[in-house]
């Protein structure tokens, strides 16, 4: 799977039943060729998308399922 495919998927928290956003970046292990973490833009309030530069970092072990349209995470 390519990074461009991950960027199209929406990340949803199964604990909070909340949309977290779309994958904006990821960290991977070059030697093993596996994903370590995915990053989703953070949001702190009503204007969070315009003013907040925080990022939600989700370890790969917290990803429960990757579907055609979304990624379910347990954080």
Buried (B, 14 or more C-beta within 10 A) or exposed (E): EEEEEBEEBBBBBEEEEEEBBBBBBBEBEEEEEEBEBBBBBBBEEEEEEEEEEEEBBBEBEBBEEEEEEBBBBEB
